[in-house]
Amino acid sequence: MGDIASEANGGGVDEVRTSVSFTLGSGLEKLTITSGQAVDGTGNTLANTLTGGTGANVLSGLGGDDLLIGGKGNDTLDGGTGIDAMRGGLGNDTYVVDRFTDVIDESDGGGNDTIILTAAGAFTLPDTIENIILANAPFGWAIGNDLNNEMIGTTGVDIFEGRGGADILTGNPVAGSGSSDIFVYGALGFGKDTITDFKAGEYLYDVLEFDTDIFADFADAMAHATQANADVVIAYDGLNKITLQNVILADLVVANFDFV
């Protein structure tokens, strides 16, 4: 089926229905993808409503306070510069969040979903989102939820709070990055976490920050640490433990810990 342009009487809210990739021209507010193909829908500077089909769609709002609605596919939703609302629907969806006023509406069980955070500052994952990528290079701060989260940082300084679940935390995915990361554990119930790139030692090092109710000091933390093959495991108990991949226990020093 080809493209259909529909304009309301009196120059009101206008809609384009399309089975192929389409960019709204000026004066058009709504775009609906009617096919199951992997096609893109792009808005304009108005407050757009972009609705995906059953395929893997990329919906880009650009300017305006937009509403983006994904379908059954693995969609990417990027509202742009406005205060946007994004609904991924089924599938493994990706949300681009460029300001903290953006609203994400993801139903429970709606796939394995990811936020790409381009804003700088602390961001808490919604209860139904599993993963976050910090895309603001100078600084990022990710706070998890009770799901099994995967958090990936930037080449800048990142702070991670995994909270509950069996989380995978990667601070600086670029080999040789010169920035340090902070992994925060403020309370018990943080689950069984894995940190993939922890830098031990006193040069370009990372930091584990613990509430003193978990570990009182460096000696207390090290008393709960063991070498497990190539990794270090720091275990408060069987339900609360941290695995530092490819770290040698003897390389951990006081500078790698903070107690608050």
MORAPE-V740301 format. One record per backbone hydrogen bond with DSSP energy under -0.5 kcal/mol. CO is the residue of the C=O (numbers start at 1). NH is the residue of the N-H. If there is no record, write none. Layout:
co=<CO;CO>
nh=<NH;NH>
This chain:
co=<4;4;6;8;12;13;14;14;15;16;17;18;18;22;25;29;30;31;32;32;35;35;37;39;40;41;42;46;48;48;49;49;50;51;53;53;55;55;57;57;58;58;59;60;62;62;64;64;66;67;68;68;69;73;75;76;76;77;78;78;82;84;85;86;87;91;93;94;95;95;96;96;97;97;99;103;104;105;107;111;113;113;114;115;115;116;116;117;117;121;123;123;126;130;131;132;133;133;135;136;138;140;141;142;143;147;149;150;151;152;156;157;158;159;160;161;165;167;168;169;170;171;173;174;180;181;182;182;183;184;185;191;191;193;194;194;195;198;199;207;207;208;208;209;210;211;211;217;218;219;220;221;222;224;226;226;227;228;230;231;232;232;233;233;234;234;237;240;240;241;242;242;243;243;244;244;248;248;249;251;253;254;256;258>
nh=<6;17;15;11;14;8;29;30;6;32;4;34;35;42;28;49;16;51;18;34;54;55;39;58;22;60;24;48;50;67;31;51;69;33;72;73;57;73;59;76;41;60;78;43;81;82;66;82;85;50;70;87;52;75;94;59;78;96;61;62;84;103;68;105;70;93;114;77;97;116;79;98;118;119;102;86;106;88;110;113;130;131;95;117;133;97;118;135;136;141;125;143;129;150;115;152;117;135;137;139;157;159;123;161;125;149;168;132;170;134;158;140;182;142;184;144;167;194;151;196;153;173;175;177;158;207;160;184;209;162;211;193;241;243;169;196;245;200;206;183;209;210;258;185;260;214;215;221;222;223;224;224;225;235;228;233;229;231;247;228;234;244;226;235;236;242;240;236;237;193;234;244;195;245;232;247;251;252;252;201;256;257;208;210>
